[in-house]
Amino acid sequence: MAVRAIWSGTLAFGMVSIPVRLYAATESHDVRFHLLHKGCGERLKNLRWCPVHEEAIAWEDTERGFEYTKGKYVPVTEEELDRLPVKTVHSVEISDFVKLEEVDPIYFDRAYYLAPDETGAKAFLLLRKALEETGRAAVAKVAIRDKENLCLVRPYEDVLTMETMFYANEIRSARELEHAAGREQTVSSKELQMAVSLIENLSDRFEIEKYEDDYQRALKKLLDAKLKGKALPQAPAARGPEVVDLMEALRASIEATRRKGGRTAARTSKPRARPAPQRRRRTA
């Protein structure tokens, strides 16, 4: 089935405007549950209920409304939103080009793909190649779903990916945490060296394909067993007793990673910069 665009407009930088379409870059594979009546097992319905007329309302008879005071609303139509005097309603407006490593991932929200219309294919290709050549990403704004989103546009395979981002005031300060980790603690040089050794033993090249959703797999096995009337899968054995001694826990962890095929010698000094390690085949 062909992927459908969820938005169309232009990608603009300087005096250049490129006709583009926006596509969702991710899809969910979650197992979805419905609410059932515990007594009869029938699926419950979610109704749009009008307390004035005391009846369920069809979707086509609804409209958006902004509550300007308690219980008082001003209606807003889709056409009015579409005619807002803001350039980003129909355009991804690039304002700056930055190094990707300067952007902390905490600001990333959702991922989309940008692909060109036929008339903008050459200009789109030129921008993608220029971003690849300079190692830069574009900071832009675009209005999607009733909000002007900050976003980051960067090359990805044969298209551009657009990550919507949180604004600075949408990120809570970590200082607000009641028990900020390690504020009043200190670590010894020996503890730090052993922690670095453990990290080195577990270091590998990042390959997204090797990570899978174990929870979803187990959940599907549970549902399959219930449908077929088989015995339900057993919960894994509880983890061992909590180790209070930090140094002992580090030593045990390093030994465990060695036995599982980690590096044979743990580093006890600060690791020097080196090329990314080749992925090693692990034995069972």
Secondary structure in CASP SS format (residue, H / E / C, confidence):
PFRMAT SS
TARGET T0000
AUTHOR 0000-0000-0000
METHOD secondary structure of the structure
MODEL  1
M C 1.00
A C 1.00
V C 1.00
R C 1.00
A C 1.00
I C 1.00
W E 1.00
S E 1.00
G E 1.00
T E 1.00
L E 1.00
A E 1.00
F E 1.00
G C 1.00
M C 1.00
V E 1.00
S E 1.00
I E 1.00
P E 1.00
V E 1.00
R E 1.00
L E 1.00
Y E 1.00
A E 1.00
A C 1.00
T C 1.00
E C 1.00
S C 1.00
H C 1.00
D C 1.00
V C 1.00
R C 1.00
F C 1.00
H C 1.00
L C 1.00
L E 1.00
H C 1.00
K C 1.00
G C 1.00
C C 1.00
G C 1.00
E C 1.00
R E 1.00
L C 1.00
K C 1.00
N C 1.00
L C 1.00
R C 1.00
W E 1.00
C E 1.00
P C 1.00
V C 1.00
H C 1.00
E C 1.00
E E 1.00
A E 1.00
I C 1.00
A C 1.00
W H 1.00
E H 1.00
D H 1.00
T C 1.00
E C 1.00
R E 1.00
G E 1.00
F E 1.00
E E 1.00
Y E 1.00
T E 1.00
K C 1.00
G C 1.00
K E 1.00
Y E 1.00
V E 1.00
P E 1.00
V E 1.00
T C 1.00
E H 1.00
E H 1.00
E H 1.00
L H 1.00
D H 1.00
R C 1.00
L C 1.00
P C 1.00
V C 1.00
K H 1.00
T H 1.00
V H 1.00
H C 1.00
S E 1.00
V E 1.00
E E 1.00
I E 1.00
S E 1.00
D E 1.00
F E 1.00
V E 1.00
K E 1.00
L H 1.00
E H 1.00
E H 1.00
V C 1.00
D C 1.00
P H 1.00
I H 1.00
Y H 1.00
F E 1.00
D E 1.00
R E 1.00
A E 1.00
Y E 1.00
Y E 1.00
L E 1.00
A E 1.00
P E 1.00
D C 1.00
E H 1.00
T H 1.00
G H 1.00
A H 1.00
K H 1.00
A H 1.00
F H 1.00
L H 1.00
L H 1.00
L H 1.00
R H 1.00
K H 1.00
A H 1.00
L H 1.00
E H 1.00
E H 1.00
T H 1.00
G C 1.00
R E 1.00
A E 1.00
A E 1.00
V E 1.00
A E 1.00
K E 1.00
V E 1.00
A E 1.00
I E 1.00
R C 1.00
D C 1.00
K E 1.00
E E 1.00
N E 1.00
L E 1.00
C E 1.00
L E 1.00
V E 1.00
R E 1.00
P E 1.00
Y E 1.00
E C 1.00
D C 1.00
V E 1.00
L E 1.00
T E 1.00
M E 1.00
E E 1.00
T E 1.00
M E 1.00
F C 1.00
Y C 1.00
A H 1.00
N H 1.00
E H 1.00
I C 1.00
R C 1.00
S C 1.00
A H 1.00
R H 1.00
E H 1.00
L C 1.00
E C 1.00
H C 1.00
A C 1.00
A C 1.00
G C 1.00
R C 1.00
E C 1.00
Q C 1.00
T C 1.00
V C 1.00
S C 1.00
S H 1.00
K H 1.00
E H 1.00
L H 1.00
Q H 1.00
M H 1.00
A H 1.00
V H 1.00
S H 1.00
L H 1.00
I H 1.00
E H 1.00
N H 1.00
L C 1.00
S C 1.00
D C 1.00
R C 1.00
F C 1.00
E C 1.00
I H 1.00
E H 1.00
K H 1.00
Y C 1.00
E C 1.00
D C 1.00
D H 1.00
Y H 1.00
Q H 1.00
R H 1.00
A H 1.00
L H 1.00
K H 1.00
K H 1.00
L H 1.00
L H 1.00
D H 1.00
A H 1.00
K H 1.00
L H 1.00
K H 1.00
G C 1.00
K C 1.00
A C 1.00
L C 1.00
P C 1.00
Q C 1.00
A C 1.00
P C 1.00
A C 1.00
A C 1.00
R C 1.00
G C 1.00
P C 1.00
E C 1.00
V C 1.00
V C 1.00
D C 1.00
L H 1.00
M H 1.00
E H 1.00
A H 1.00
L H 1.00
R H 1.00
A H 1.00
S H 1.00
I H 1.00
E H 1.00
A H 1.00
T H 1.00
R H 1.00
R H 1.00
K C 1.00
G C 1.00
G C 1.00
R C 1.00
T C 1.00
A C 1.00
A C 1.00
R C 1.00
T C 1.00
S C 1.00
K C 1.00
P C 1.00
R C 1.00
A C 1.00
R C 1.00
P C 1.00
A C 1.00
P C 1.00
Q C 1.00
R C 1.00
R C 1.00
R C 1.00
R C 1.00
T C 1.00
A C 1.00
END
